[in-house]
């Protein structure tokens, strides 16, 4: 097994790269892919270097190439391929782009009149948070449960203090929503927030240029009640108050 250490390490590295690029949907940002591949490279390197015999076997093919002991075809491929690979990577980063012109992104796109979630069709206008009804003790319990769900699933991007500064926030463009900003959920109805969470980035309309949001489709991972509990905690934790349809009517009337 040790005689093939270099081949196995290279095959594992390529398999990880192929798996991340082909199997992960929606496609992860290039910066996140880079993080995973750096960690994978370090992990493989630590494993190989942990055993002296394995490390020698790993270096043997490389030493053979640079010592002139490998077949000439292999030497030519390696010595010519390395600068070509570096050159191709440089060209990829500096070549002019032929992409379509930039279109302004709508931060809070208009929600659809209805959408699908948890196997049913939901009327956006008539949608209300069913957990806001009831006594104060029940509401407090739902908010506490929503906090637990948030910290299990959401704070990695949206942050410990709901300010959009989580561990992974810097890897995304645009950044995750800052719920403490007065221009975010304080301007929105709970039905809107539920729609965004349940349908994620793929559920955005064309005006929001889908895939500019890394939000997963949470209805595949959380139940309807769990999403509503998270919505309750987001408003409570950020100190915001959900906008109501009554406020919308008054706002339009004053216009």
C-alpha positions, 0 to 999 in steps of 0.5 A: 500500500505504501508504494502507492502513497503519492497516487492514492493521495492525489486520487483522494484530493481529486475525488474531494474536489470533484465531489464538492464541485459536482455533488454539492447543490446549489454550487458553493462560492469559489471562496468556500470551495477554496477553504475546503480544498485547503483544509483537505490538502492540509489533512492529507499532508498531515496523514502522509507526513505522520509516518516516515516510511509513508512520507518517503514513499510519497516523495519518491515519485517527485524525486525521481522526476527531478533527479532524472530517473523517471521516464522522459515522457513523465519528466516532460509532462511534469516540467512543462505542465507545472508552468502551463498550469500556473499560466492558465490559472493566471490567465483565468484571473486576469482575462477580460470577462464576456459576462452580461452587464451588471443588473442592480439587485433588489434587496427585498424583492416583491414576494409572489402571491403564493408559493409552495412549502412543506407540500402545500400551496401558501397564500402569501397575503393571508399568511400569518404566524400561527404561534403569535396567538395564545398566552404570553407563556406559550409565546415565550416558550416558542421564542426560546425554542426558536433561539435553539433552532437559530443557534443550531442552523442560522448563526454560522452566517447571520451571527451570534448577535443577529448582525450578519457577521457569523463565522462564514459570513465573509465567504458570501457575496452579498453578506448575510442579512443583518437583522439589527439593521432597521432596513431589514426585518423591521420593514417586513411582514412575518409572512415575508420572512417565512417565505424567504426562509422556507424557499431560500435563494432558489425561491427568489424571483428573477429581479433578485438575480437568484444565486446571489443569495446563499440561503438554503431552502430551509423547508427541506430541513426544518418543519413549518413550526420550526421556521415560525419559531425561528421567525419569532426569535429573530424579531425578539432577538433583534429588537424589531417589530414585525410590520403588519398589513395595517401599517402597509395600508396606512403607509400607502394612504399617507402617500 
